[in-house]
Amino acid sequence: MHVIVIGAGAIGVCSAWYLRQAGFDVTVLERRGAPAQESSFGNAGVIAPGYVTPWAAPGMPRKLLGMLFRHDSPVRFRPSLDPAMWRWIARWLRECEPERYRANKLRMQRLAFYSRDCLHQLRGELDIDYEQSRGYLQLFRTARDLDLAAPALALLRENKVVHTLVDADGCRRIEPGLAQDTALAGGLHLPEDESGNCPMFVRRLHQHAEAAGVRFRFDTGVARVRASSGDRRRGGVDSAGGIGRVGADGRIVVELKPTQRGAAAESLSADRVLVCAGVGSATLLRPLGLRVPLYPVKGYSATVMVRDELQAPLGALMDESFKVAITRMGNRLRVAGTAELGTRKLDLRQDALRTLIRVARDWFPVAGSYQDATLWAGARPMLPDGPPLIGATSVPGVFLNLGHGSTGWAMACGSGKIAADQLAASAGTGDGPALDMEGLTPARYRLA
């Protein structure tokens, strides 16, 4: 059975690997020239199942209003006339209720813990190194920040997630490079959480997948996904990779964008299509009658060469006041943060980037060559409530694996394994996912 995967980010490449391991014939289509070039490229690198959380949380609307006019706010809102944005905000506000938040957080944590297990198994089987480190330390500058973390801490205790609240001295014992003169009320240490270089992992897994027989087509945009309209012959590629019949009953047709002006249109067909195209997924799915409330939430990162090993972080940290993550990746630091809603442009806003560098300097003032940072902006594919959508839709043969927001790296391996297990079950060759899928399928938005 032939499956086309659209998208070669962390989610798409993990899905392709597990699909091939399940015996499928797999083709991956990616509009960029290499894997992990969009949302997966410049992320924070944190894999913290114990602390994944929806953006829609109690008190968040009021907190955002108080931040709107701060130049260093971790959340930025740029109002526009885009109706999709306002619909997304309306849904997001409804999800900020305590019970909704609790349900969504538990769903995300369930998937993230499962995904970490899948990652560890994959890492052992394939001997993949991706500059991984162990431990995650959340820093609270003020006592108020500590108080605001109380609901999240209660969930950690309830779910028996290993964690320790530490004072300022305890934080500095865990991370000796932390500056002494930056205000620090305490921290939350999650010793079993971790971090790693996401694009490095994806590139290595892409190599393994290709060696296992997965076909990757880069610089290949998708114009349209449609159900078959009958038995007709067109130039295309069949499941064996050659010229064959496209559009036969029961198959899905993927129409490709011409690579150059005036070129002939090309189509591929498959028994199943798995959409993992991030923010672009919503546009592809809309003509099929599948209205997925995805909206891009822009994030930024700066990558800095380590200048002083003794003054640099050992693992991954989060500044809770500014929502900025600082992650050690080999001889580099990744500083990532800011959530910007209301724009689809990936321009580099200097005030947002200055905030990232300022926070990094606050904690590790001489660790890196901050003046020479490599800067990045990317769009996180966010759903209003937080958890992703993984599974079959109401369109036969069309499956989703999308909407992971800022936690795609933490959920990538588990999401890929689940998608492969779902497709195997639909083909009658498997028993379905090993994880409870309550609240994680397209049925949550009446798309199935």
Secondary structure, DSSP 4 states (H G I P E B T S, - for coil): -EEEEE--SHHHHHHHHHHHHTT-EEEEE-SSSSSS-STTTS---EE-GGG---S--TTHHHHHHHHTT-TT-SEEE---S-HHHHHHHHHHHHTTSHHHHHHHHHHHHHHHHHHHHHHHHHHHHHT-----EEEEEEEESSHHHHHHTHHHHHHHHHTT---EEE-HHHHHHHSTTS-SSS---EEEEEEEEEE--HHHHHHHHHHHHHHTT-EEE-S--EEEEEE--SS---SEE-TTSSB---S-TT-EEEEEPPSSTTPPPEEEEESEEEE--GGGHHHHHGGGT-----EEEEEEEEEEEBS-GGGS-SSEEEETTTTEEEEEETTEEEEEEEEEES-------HHHHHHHHHHHHHH-TTTB-GGG-EEEEEEEEE-SSS--EEEE-SSTTEEEEE--GGGHHHHHHHHHHHHHHHHHHHTTS----SS--TT-SGGGGT--
